[in-house]
Amino acid sequence: MNRTVLSVALLAAFTAAACSPKTADAEAGAAPMPVAEASDPAPAEATTPAVEQKDVVDTAIASPDHTTLVSAVQAAGLVDTLKGAGPFTVFAPVNAAFDALPAGTVDTLLKPESKADLTAVLTYHVVPGNVDAATLTQQIQASGGTATLKTVQGGELKAQVTDGGVTLTDAKGNVAKVTTADLKASNGVIHVVDKVLMP
């Protein structure tokens, strides 16, 4: 598959994943706006006042699928940091991803004496900058199929295209799939992943 075809296929996959069925457009029966056009100016006839965009923390708090992640961020004392100017790219594991960890892992990480370990795990899911779907796609292509992402924790994640979707491989060889891309926040972007990444 040449790079042009790969780019089109990957951007289509990201756009499809990023279109939530609960958006106002979907509820109204209108076609969702493609991710690449999200920065286009609003139509002249639009009179609804703009809703203030939430930061990455408040975006996660609003998601019922990320309650464990939010609790972990609070326990690690990272709320103020992630409410900062950023921008941050957050790979956000769903509750089921935490539930899939070995028994007792989450409880142990949430203990006060494990705060350093918890902080390391959480910051391993954060990449500096605004790495949206298009940017990540370009990085993967430019790197010959595997992009290396430097995390805030200091470790690296390997991003690839696998079976038509983007996957991330952590330092221990665990592979997480991006299930929803480009959840825009005021200070960055969130990509939902189906596994907890370990440094």
Residue frames as a rotation matrix with the C-alpha (Angstrom) as fourth column:
MET 1
0.586 0.810 0.000 0.00
0.810 -0.586 0.000 0.00
0.000 0.000 -1.000 0.00
ASN 2
-0.268 -0.747 0.609 1.57
0.658 -0.603 -0.451 3.33
0.704 0.280 0.653 -1.02
ARG 3
-0.842 -0.183 -0.507 1.78
0.529 -0.461 -0.713 6.26
-0.103 -0.869 0.485 1.36
THR 4
-0.812 0.580 0.073 -1.05
-0.521 -0.775 0.358 8.22
0.264 0.252 0.931 -0.24
VAL 5
-0.038 0.820 -0.570 -3.50
-0.142 0.561 0.816 5.32
0.989 0.112 0.095 0.09
LEU 6
-0.327 -0.163 -0.931 -2.33
0.813 0.454 -0.365 4.66
0.482 -0.876 -0.016 3.66
SER 7
-0.991 -0.087 -0.097 -2.81
0.124 -0.864 -0.487 8.31
-0.042 -0.495 0.868 4.56
VAL 8
-0.495 0.869 0.000 -6.33
-0.652 -0.371 0.662 8.44
0.575 0.328 0.750 3.17
ALA 9
0.053 0.518 -0.854 -7.29
0.203 0.832 0.517 5.15
0.978 -0.201 -0.061 4.85
LEU 10
-0.523 -0.338 -0.782 -5.86
0.800 0.123 -0.588 6.15
0.295 -0.933 0.206 8.20
LEU 11
-0.977 0.200 0.070 -7.41
-0.211 -0.947 -0.244 9.61
0.017 -0.253 0.967 8.19
ALA 12
-0.223 0.946 -0.234 -10.75
-0.507 0.093 0.857 8.04
0.833 0.309 0.459 7.31
ALA 13
-0.025 0.166 -0.986 -10.41
0.591 0.798 0.120 5.59
0.806 -0.579 -0.118 10.21
PHE 14
-0.832 -0.326 -0.450 -9.49
0.555 -0.467 -0.688 8.37
0.014 -0.822 0.569 12.63
THR 15
-0.814 0.559 0.161 -12.34
-0.502 -0.815 0.289 10.56
0.292 0.154 0.944 11.43
ALA 16
-0.003 0.841 -0.540 -14.83
-0.165 0.533 0.830 7.73
0.986 0.091 0.137 11.82
ALA 17
-0.201 -0.139 -0.970 -13.57
0.820 0.518 -0.244 6.94
0.536 -0.844 0.010 15.32
ALA 18
-0.943 -0.279 -0.180 -13.67
0.332 -0.779 -0.533 10.58
0.009 -0.562 0.827 16.35
CYS 19
-0.569 0.796 0.206 -17.33
-0.484 -0.527 0.699 11.06
0.665 0.298 0.685 15.39
SER 20
-0.966 0.227 0.120 -19.26
-0.003 0.459 -0.889 10.34
-0.257 -0.859 -0.443 18.55
PRO 21
-0.553 0.822 0.135 -22.86
0.598 0.279 0.751 9.20
0.580 0.497 -0.646 18.10
LYS 22
0.101 0.613 -0.783 -23.89
0.977 -0.210 -0.038 11.52
-0.188 -0.762 -0.620 20.93
THR 23
-0.877 -0.443 -0.184 -22.92
0.402 -0.888 0.222 14.78
-0.262 0.121 0.957 19.22
ALA 24
-0.212 0.823 -0.527 -25.56
-0.137 -0.559 -0.818 17.40
-0.968 -0.101 0.231 18.58
ASP 25
-0.421 0.011 -0.907 -25.07
-0.892 -0.187 0.412 16.97
-0.165 0.982 0.089 14.83
ALA 26
-0.951 0.035 -0.307 -25.74
-0.050 0.963 0.264 13.25
0.305 0.267 -0.914 15.04
GLU 27
-0.630 0.758 -0.170 -28.83
0.477 0.205 -0.854 13.79
-0.612 -0.620 -0.491 17.16
ALA 28
-0.072 0.597 -0.799 -30.13
-0.434 -0.740 -0.514 16.30
-0.898 0.310 0.313 14.64
GLY 29
0.627 0.304 0.717 -29.55
0.376 0.688 -0.620 13.86
-0.683 0.658 0.317 11.81
ALA 30
0.843 -0.387 -0.373 -26.86
-0.537 -0.622 -0.569 16.01
-0.012 0.681 -0.733 10.19
ALA 31
0.668 -0.692 -0.273 -23.60
0.444 0.666 -0.599 14.56
0.596 0.279 0.752 8.95
PRO 32
0.710 -0.460 -0.533 -20.83
0.463 -0.266 0.846 15.06
-0.531 -0.847 0.025 11.53
MET 33
0.852 -0.468 -0.233 -18.15
-0.522 -0.722 -0.454 17.56
0.044 0.509 -0.860 10.59
PRO 34
0.645 -0.693 -0.322 -14.87
0.471 0.693 -0.546 15.87
0.602 0.201 0.773 9.55
VAL 35
0.543 -0.499 -0.676 -12.01
0.725 -0.127 0.677 16.37
-0.424 -0.857 0.293 12.03
ALA 36
-0.436 -0.832 0.344 -9.91
0.891 -0.344 0.296 18.22
-0.128 0.435 0.891 9.48
GLU 37
-0.304 0.400 0.865 -12.62
0.435 -0.749 0.499 20.86
0.847 0.528 0.054 9.10
ALA 38
0.239 0.470 -0.849 -13.18
0.957 0.032 0.288 21.45
0.163 -0.882 -0.442 12.82
SER 39
-0.407 -0.479 -0.778 -11.30
0.647 -0.752 0.125 24.78
-0.645 -0.452 0.616 12.70
ASP 40
-0.611 0.249 0.752 -13.38
0.626 -0.430 0.651 26.18
0.485 0.868 0.107 9.82
PRO 41
-0.945 0.293 0.146 -15.38
-0.327 -0.817 -0.475 29.31
-0.020 -0.497 0.867 10.71
ALA 42
-0.510 0.838 0.193 -19.00
0.449 0.450 -0.772 28.80
-0.734 -0.307 -0.606 11.76
PRO 43
-0.373 0.468 0.801 -21.66
0.865 -0.138 0.483 29.48
0.337 0.873 -0.353 9.12
ALA 44
-0.878 -0.002 0.479 -22.95
-0.040 -0.996 -0.079 33.05
0.478 -0.089 0.874 9.08
GLU 45
0.003 0.991 0.137 -26.42
-0.376 -0.126 0.918 31.92
0.927 -0.054 0.372 10.07
ALA 46
-0.082 -0.076 -0.994 -25.22
0.723 0.682 -0.112 30.25
0.686 -0.728 -0.002 13.27
THR 47
0.133 0.223 0.966 -26.56
-0.352 -0.900 0.257 32.26
0.927 -0.374 -0.041 16.22
THR 48
0.887 0.170 -0.430 -25.94
0.289 0.523 0.802 29.82
0.361 -0.835 0.415 19.08
PRO 49
0.611 -0.708 0.355 -23.26
-0.782 -0.608 0.134 31.23
0.121 -0.359 -0.925 21.40
ALA 50
0.051 -0.701 -0.711 -20.05
-0.317 0.664 -0.677 29.21
0.947 0.260 -0.188 21.51
VAL 51
0.975 0.217 -0.049 -19.75
-0.043 0.399 0.916 26.85
0.218 -0.891 0.399 24.46
GLU 52
0.342 -0.901 0.269 -16.50
-0.940 -0.333 0.079 27.21
0.019 -0.279 -0.960 26.38
GLN 53
0.427 -0.257 -0.867 -14.27
-0.254 0.886 -0.388 24.23
0.868 0.385 0.313 25.65
LYS 54
0.959 -0.064 0.276 -13.23
-0.250 0.267 0.930 22.09
-0.133 -0.961 0.241 28.63
ASP 55
0.006 -0.998 -0.070 -9.61
-1.000 -0.005 -0.019 21.28
0.019 0.070 -0.997 29.44
VAL 56
-0.349 -0.189 -0.918 -8.34
-0.453 0.892 -0.012 17.70
0.821 0.411 -0.397 29.26
VAL 57
-1.000 -0.018 -0.025 -9.18
0.015 0.445 -0.895 17.02
0.027 -0.895 -0.445 32.92
ASP 58
-0.437 0.899 -0.036 -12.75
-0.539 -0.294 -0.789 18.30
-0.720 -0.326 0.613 32.75
THR 59
-0.035 0.364 -0.931 -13.25
-0.949 0.281 0.145 16.47
0.314 0.888 0.335 29.45
ALA 60
-0.682 -0.280 -0.676 -12.23
-0.113 0.953 -0.282 13.22
0.723 -0.116 -0.681 31.16
ILE 61
-0.923 0.372 0.104 -14.40
-0.111 0.002 -0.994 14.01
-0.369 -0.928 0.039 34.19
ALA 62
-0.188 0.904 -0.384 -17.40
-0.890 -0.322 -0.322 14.37
-0.415 0.282 0.865 31.87
SER 63
-0.166 0.070 -0.984 -16.84
-0.715 0.678 0.169 10.86
0.679 0.731 -0.062 30.49
PRO 64
0.622 0.459 0.634 -18.49
-0.775 0.478 0.414 7.97
-0.114 -0.749 0.653 32.38
ASP 65
0.914 -0.306 -0.268 -15.89
0.170 0.886 -0.431 5.64
0.369 0.349 0.861 30.82
HIS 66
0.022 -0.986 0.167 -12.94
0.232 -0.158 -0.960 7.39
0.973 0.059 0.225 32.50
THR 67
0.815 0.359 0.455 -13.87
-0.325 -0.367 0.871 7.52
0.480 -0.858 -0.182 36.20
THR 68
0.784 -0.587 -0.200 -10.90
0.583 0.588 0.561 5.34
-0.212 -0.556 0.804 37.20
LEU 69
-0.043 -0.815 0.578 -8.50
0.859 -0.326 -0.396 7.52
0.511 0.479 0.714 35.23
VAL 70
0.260 0.214 0.942 -9.91
-0.119 -0.961 0.251 10.66
0.958 -0.177 -0.225 36.85
SER 71
0.993 0.102 0.059 -9.56
-0.076 0.167 0.983 9.11
0.090 -0.981 0.174 40.33
ALA 72
0.469 -0.883 -0.012 -5.97
0.877 0.464 0.120 8.19
-0.101 -0.067 0.993 39.53
VAL 73
-0.079 -0.462 0.884 -5.15
0.540 -0.765 -0.351 11.69
0.838 0.450 0.310 38.28
GLN 74
0.608 0.372 0.702 -6.61
-0.352 -0.666 0.658 13.14
0.712 -0.647 -0.274 41.48
ALA 75
0.964 -0.244 -0.111 -4.70
0.229 0.537 0.812 10.67
-0.138 -0.808 0.573 43.69
ALA 76
0.193 -0.951 0.243 -1.44
0.978 0.164 -0.132 11.51
0.085 0.263 0.961 41.91
GLY 77
0.216 -0.063 -0.974 -1.98
0.438 -0.886 0.155 15.24
-0.873 -0.460 -0.164 42.38
LEU 78
-0.710 -0.557 0.430 -1.85
0.587 -0.132 0.799 15.87
-0.389 0.820 0.421 38.63
VAL 79
0.306 0.932 0.195 -5.12
0.910 -0.225 -0.349 17.79
-0.281 0.284 -0.917 38.26
ASP 80
0.629 -0.064 -0.775 -3.55
0.015 -0.995 0.095 21.26
-0.777 -0.071 -0.625 38.39
THR 81
-0.479 -0.877 -0.031 -0.75
-0.104 0.021 0.994 20.20
-0.871 0.480 -0.102 36.04
LEU 82
-0.699 0.228 0.678 -3.14
0.683 0.495 0.537 18.84
-0.213 0.838 -0.502 33.42
LYS 83
0.536 0.839 -0.089 -5.33
0.786 -0.535 -0.308 21.92
-0.306 0.095 -0.947 33.76
GLY 84
-0.103 -0.700 -0.707 -2.31
0.200 -0.711 0.675 24.01
-0.974 -0.072 0.213 32.77
ALA 85
0.164 0.157 -0.974 -1.75
-0.715 -0.661 -0.228 25.71
-0.680 0.733 0.004 29.44
GLY 86
0.465 -0.039 0.884 -0.30
0.366 0.918 -0.152 22.63
-0.806 0.394 0.442 27.78
PRO 87
0.314 0.885 -0.344 -0.91
-0.920 0.373 0.121 21.67
0.235 0.278 0.931 25.11
PHE 88
-0.489 -0.379 0.786 -1.11
-0.606 0.795 0.006 18.01
-0.627 -0.473 -0.618 26.12
THR 89
-0.078 0.467 -0.881 -1.91
-0.748 0.557 0.361 14.89
0.659 0.687 0.306 24.15
VAL 90
-0.376 0.043 0.926 -3.50
-0.822 0.445 -0.355 12.36
-0.427 -0.895 -0.132 26.48
PHE 91
-0.472 0.247 -0.846 -3.96
-0.360 0.822 0.441 8.68
0.804 0.513 -0.299 25.65
ALA 92
-0.385 0.453 0.804 -6.83
-0.923 -0.209 -0.324 7.97
0.021 -0.867 0.498 28.04
PRO 93
-0.921 0.065 -0.384 -7.50
0.036 0.996 0.082 4.36
0.388 0.062 -0.920 29.11
VAL 94
0.015 0.990 0.143 -11.15
-0.537 -0.113 0.836 3.47
0.844 -0.090 0.529 29.71
ASN 95
0.204 0.155 0.966 -12.33
-0.970 0.163 0.179 1.94
-0.130 -0.974 0.184 32.99
ALA 96
0.973 0.226 0.053 -12.29
-0.215 0.962 -0.170 -1.54
-0.090 0.154 0.984 31.43
ALA 97
0.420 -0.895 -0.150 -8.58
-0.088 0.125 -0.988 -1.12
0.903 0.428 -0.027 30.70
PHE 98
-0.323 -0.493 0.808 -7.86
-0.848 -0.228 -0.478 -0.55
0.420 -0.840 -0.345 34.39
ASP 99
0.494 0.607 0.622 -10.15
-0.809 0.584 0.073 -3.44
-0.319 -0.539 0.779 35.31
ALA 100
0.916 -0.134 -0.377 -8.10
-0.130 0.792 -0.597 -5.73
0.379 0.596 0.708 33.05
LEU 101
-0.041 -0.965 0.261 -4.90
-0.735 -0.147 -0.661 -5.12
0.676 -0.219 -0.703 35.05
PRO 102
-0.452 -0.182 -0.873 -3.81
0.303 0.890 -0.342 -7.88
0.839 -0.419 -0.347 37.44
ALA 103
0.569 0.771 -0.285 -5.93
0.491 -0.041 0.870 -8.02
0.659 -0.635 -0.402 40.60
GLY 104
0.590 -0.254 -0.767 -4.91
0.725 -0.251 0.641 -5.42
-0.355 -0.934 0.036 43.16
THR 105
-0.330 -0.807 0.490 -2.85
0.932 -0.359 0.036 -3.29
0.147 0.469 0.871 40.75
VAL 106
-0.032 0.383 0.923 -5.16
0.274 -0.885 0.377 -0.27
0.961 0.265 -0.076 40.77
ASP 107
0.904 0.401 -0.149 -5.75
0.226 -0.153 0.962 -0.42
0.363 -0.903 -0.229 44.53
THR 108
0.326 -0.874 -0.362 -2.00
0.887 0.149 0.438 -0.56
-0.329 -0.463 0.823 45.12
LEU 109
-0.447 -0.520 0.728 -1.30
0.789 -0.613 0.046 2.34
0.422 0.595 0.684 42.77
LEU 110
0.250 0.652 0.716 -3.95
0.180 -0.758 0.627 4.49
0.951 -0.028 -0.307 44.48
LYS 111
0.636 -0.089 -0.767 -2.30
0.771 0.113 0.627 4.15
0.031 -0.990 0.140 47.90
PRO 112
0.968 -0.239 -0.078 -0.49
-0.226 -0.963 0.148 7.28
-0.110 -0.126 -0.986 49.13
GLU 113
0.274 -0.933 0.234 2.81
-0.253 0.164 0.953 5.42
-0.928 -0.320 -0.191 49.37
SER 114
-0.090 -0.260 0.961 2.54
0.781 0.581 0.230 4.51
-0.618 0.771 0.151 45.67
LYS 115
0.677 0.468 -0.568 2.09
0.113 -0.829 -0.548 8.09
-0.727 0.306 -0.614 44.46
ALA 116
-0.146 -0.813 -0.563 5.44
-0.640 -0.357 0.681 8.15
-0.755 0.460 -0.468 42.60
ASP 117
-0.809 -0.120 0.576 4.61
0.246 0.821 0.516 4.93
-0.535 0.558 -0.634 40.73
LEU 118
0.174 0.964 0.200 1.11
0.769 -0.006 -0.639 6.16
-0.615 0.265 -0.743 39.93
THR 119
0.495 -0.065 -0.866 2.48
-0.280 -0.956 -0.088 9.47
-0.822 0.286 -0.492 38.66
ALA 120
-0.594 -0.795 -0.124 4.93
-0.433 0.186 0.882 7.61
-0.678 0.577 -0.455 36.41
VAL 121
-0.565 0.459 0.686 2.16
0.672 0.738 0.060 5.45
-0.479 0.495 -0.725 34.93
LEU 122
0.477 0.860 -0.183 -0.15
0.605 -0.471 -0.642 8.41
-0.638 0.195 -0.745 34.31
THR 123
0.375 -0.384 -0.844 2.47
-0.477 -0.860 0.179 10.74
-0.795 0.336 -0.506 32.83
TYR 124
-0.710 -0.562 0.424 3.49
0.015 0.591 0.807 7.87
-0.704 0.579 -0.412 30.53
HIS 125
-0.091 0.783 0.615 0.08
0.920 0.302 -0.249 8.40
-0.381 0.544 -0.748 28.88
VAL 126
0.794 0.349 -0.498 0.79
0.227 -0.930 -0.290 12.08
-0.564 0.117 -0.817 28.18
VAL 127
-0.067 -0.777 0.626 2.78
0.994 -0.001 0.105 13.47
-0.081 0.630 0.773 25.25
PRO 128
-0.297 -0.067 -0.953 3.74
0.246 -0.969 -0.009 17.15
-0.923 -0.237 0.304 25.07
GLY 129
-0.925 -0.053 -0.375 2.11
-0.305 -0.484 0.820 19.10
-0.225 0.873 0.432 22.27
ASN 130
0.071 0.996 -0.048 -1.10
-0.652 0.010 -0.758 18.77
-0.755 0.085 0.650 20.32
VAL 131
-0.897 -0.435 -0.083 -0.70
-0.367 0.625 0.689 15.45
-0.248 0.648 -0.720 18.48
ASP 132
0.112 0.994 -0.007 -4.03
-0.747 0.080 -0.660 15.08
-0.655 0.079 0.752 16.73
ALA 133
0.553 0.198 0.810 -4.95
0.170 0.924 -0.342 12.29
-0.816 0.327 0.477 14.32
ALA 134
0.984 -0.164 0.075 -3.54
0.039 -0.211 -0.977 14.02
0.175 0.964 -0.201 11.26
THR 135
0.401 -0.883 0.243 -0.25
-0.899 -0.431 -0.083 14.82
0.178 -0.185 -0.966 12.99
LEU 136
0.094 -0.337 0.937 0.15
-0.541 0.772 0.332 11.28
-0.836 -0.538 -0.110 14.31
THR 137
0.822 0.263 0.504 -0.60
0.262 0.612 -0.746 9.88
-0.505 0.746 0.434 10.87
GLN 138
0.842 -0.539 -0.022 2.09
-0.339 -0.497 -0.798 12.08
0.420 0.679 -0.602 9.34
GLN 139
0.170 -0.808 0.564 4.60
-0.966 -0.024 0.257 11.05
-0.194 -0.589 -0.785 12.02
ILE 140
0.348 0.020 0.937 3.93
-0.131 0.991 0.027 7.34
-0.929 -0.132 0.347 11.42
GLN 141
0.945 0.049 0.322 4.35
0.305 0.215 -0.928 7.75
-0.115 0.975 0.188 7.65
ALA 142
0.706 -0.700 0.107 7.45
-0.575 -0.655 -0.490 9.93
0.413 0.285 -0.865 7.93
SER 143
0.017 -0.704 0.710 9.08
-0.929 0.251 0.271 7.37
-0.369 -0.665 -0.649 10.23
GLY 144
-0.616 -0.321 -0.720 8.55
-0.680 0.678 0.280 4.46
0.398 0.662 -0.636 7.87
GLY 145
-0.031 0.739 -0.673 5.58
-0.067 0.670 0.739 2.96
0.997 0.068 0.028 9.69
THR 146
0.321 0.112 -0.941 6.53
0.885 0.319 0.339 3.40
0.338 -0.941 0.003 13.35
ALA 147
0.216 -0.200 0.956 6.52
-0.125 -0.976 -0.176 6.77
0.968 -0.082 -0.236 15.11
THR 148
-0.316 -0.392 -0.864 8.29
0.834 0.320 -0.450 7.19
0.453 -0.863 0.225 18.46
LEU 149
0.450 0.550 0.704 6.43
0.053 -0.803 0.594 9.42
0.892 -0.230 -0.390 20.92
LYS 150
-0.693 -0.697 -0.187 8.36
0.312 -0.055 -0.948 10.86
0.650 -0.715 0.256 23.87
THR 151
0.335 0.901 -0.276 6.12
0.635 0.000 0.773 10.97
0.696 -0.434 -0.572 26.94
VAL 152
0.513 -0.074 0.855 6.05
-0.498 -0.837 0.227 13.43
0.699 -0.542 -0.467 29.83
GLN 153
0.963 -0.134 0.233 7.24
-0.118 0.568 0.815 10.55
-0.242 -0.812 0.531 32.05
GLY 154
0.133 -0.969 -0.208 10.40
-0.812 -0.227 0.538 10.34
-0.569 0.097 -0.817 29.94
GLY 155
-0.369 -0.212 0.905 9.75
0.158 0.945 0.286 6.98
-0.916 0.249 -0.315 28.31
GLU 156
-0.761 0.041 -0.648 8.66
-0.623 -0.324 0.712 6.26
-0.181 0.945 0.272 24.77
LEU 157
0.162 0.815 0.556 5.59
-0.092 0.574 -0.814 4.88
-0.982 0.081 0.168 23.03
LYS 158
-0.913 -0.404 0.052 5.69
-0.016 0.164 0.986 3.34
-0.407 0.900 -0.156 19.56
ALA 159
0.070 0.966 -0.247 2.77
-0.405 -0.199 -0.893 4.26
-0.912 0.163 0.377 17.31
GLN 160
-0.941 -0.325 0.093 1.90
-0.072 0.459 0.885 2.12
-0.331 0.827 -0.456 14.29
VAL 161
-0.063 0.917 -0.393 -0.97
-0.998 -0.069 -0.001 1.32
-0.028 0.392 0.920 11.97
THR 162
-0.959 -0.182 0.215 -2.27
-0.201 0.977 -0.066 -2.19
-0.198 -0.107 -0.974 12.65
ASP 163
-0.593 0.763 0.259 -5.32
0.794 0.607 0.031 -3.71
-0.133 0.224 -0.965 10.96
GLY 164
-0.120 0.549 0.827 -6.49
0.663 -0.576 0.479 -0.30
0.739 0.606 -0.295 9.81
GLY 165
0.901 0.421 0.103 -6.22
0.195 -0.607 0.771 1.37
0.387 -0.674 -0.629 13.23
VAL 166
0.099 -0.886 0.453 -3.52
-0.487 -0.440 -0.754 3.06
0.868 -0.146 -0.475 15.27
THR 167
0.802 0.058 -0.594 -1.87
0.429 0.635 0.642 1.09
0.415 -0.770 0.485 18.06
LEU 168
0.406 -0.690 0.599 0.57
-0.771 -0.611 -0.182 2.10
0.491 -0.387 -0.780 20.77
THR 169
0.545 -0.334 -0.769 3.21
0.423 0.901 -0.092 -0.25
0.724 -0.275 0.633 22.14
ASP 170
0.885 -0.183 0.428 4.59
-0.443 -0.611 0.656 0.49
0.141 -0.771 -0.621 25.60
ALA 171
0.017 -0.994 0.111 7.99
-0.973 -0.042 -0.228 -0.26
0.231 -0.104 -0.967 27.13
LYS 172
-0.369 -0.104 0.924 6.82
-0.578 0.804 -0.140 -3.69
-0.728 -0.585 -0.357 28.30
GLY 173
-0.996 -0.079 -0.043 5.49
-0.079 0.543 0.836 -4.73
-0.042 0.836 -0.547 24.90
ASN 174
-0.312 0.950 0.019 1.80
0.578 0.205 -0.790 -4.21
-0.755 -0.235 -0.613 25.72
VAL 175
-0.923 0.045 0.382 -0.25
0.328 -0.425 0.844 -3.00
0.200 0.904 0.377 22.76
ALA 176
-0.318 0.837 -0.445 -3.15
0.363 -0.326 -0.873 -0.57
-0.876 -0.439 -0.200 23.14
LYS 177
-0.468 0.264 0.843 -5.53
0.864 -0.062 0.499 0.40
0.184 0.962 -0.199 20.36
VAL 178
-0.925 0.252 -0.285 -6.81
-0.188 -0.954 -0.234 3.92
-0.331 -0.163 0.930 19.83
THR 179
-0.532 0.801 0.273 -10.57
0.809 0.576 -0.115 3.43
-0.249 0.160 -0.955 19.87
THR 180
0.716 0.680 0.156 -11.63
0.697 -0.689 -0.199 7.09
-0.028 0.251 -0.968 19.63
ALA 181
-0.370 -0.919 0.135 -9.44
0.929 -0.369 0.035 9.90
0.018 0.138 0.990 18.33
ASP 182
-0.760 -0.142 0.634 -9.39
0.348 -0.913 0.213 13.68
0.549 0.383 0.743 18.48
LEU 183
0.443 0.789 -0.425 -11.49
0.856 -0.231 0.463 14.56
0.267 -0.569 -0.778 21.50
LYS 184
-0.178 -0.566 0.805 -10.59
0.396 -0.790 -0.468 18.24
0.901 0.235 0.365 21.47
ALA 185
0.430 0.224 -0.875 -9.94
0.897 -0.217 0.385 20.11
-0.104 -0.950 -0.294 24.71
SER 186
0.998 0.011 0.059 -8.99
0.017 -0.994 -0.104 23.72
0.057 0.104 -0.993 25.40
ASN 187
0.404 -0.909 0.106 -5.41
-0.837 -0.320 0.444 22.69
-0.370 -0.269 -0.889 26.28
GLY 188
-0.684 -0.723 0.097 -4.86
-0.591 0.627 0.508 19.68
-0.428 0.290 -0.856 24.06
VAL 189
0.055 0.642 -0.765 -6.40
-0.874 0.402 0.274 16.55
0.483 0.653 0.583 22.64
ILE 190
-0.184 -0.023 0.983 -7.48
-0.696 0.709 -0.113 13.18
-0.694 -0.705 -0.147 24.03
HIS 191
-0.211 0.136 -0.968 -7.28
-0.729 0.638 0.248 9.83
0.651 0.758 -0.035 22.26
VAL 192
0.470 0.453 0.758 -9.15
-0.839 0.495 0.224 6.99
-0.274 -0.741 0.613 24.00
VAL 193
-0.407 -0.641 -0.650 -7.21
-0.727 0.658 -0.194 3.71
0.553 0.394 -0.734 24.33
ASP 194
0.571 0.763 -0.302 -8.31
-0.502 0.616 0.607 0.23
0.649 -0.196 0.735 25.35
LYS 195
0.514 -0.447 -0.732 -5.33
0.699 0.714 0.054 -0.71
0.498 -0.539 0.679 27.57
VAL 196
0.938 -0.332 -0.101 -3.26
-0.162 -0.676 0.719 0.86
-0.307 -0.658 -0.688 30.32
LEU 197
0.615 -0.787 -0.039 0.26
0.038 0.079 -0.996 1.59
0.787 0.612 0.079 29.07
MET 198
0.930 -0.310 -0.199 3.16
0.257 0.158 0.954 0.74
-0.265 -0.937 0.226 31.37
PRO 199
0.671 -0.735 -0.098 6.56
-0.709 -0.597 -0.376 2.47
0.218 0.322 -0.921 31.42
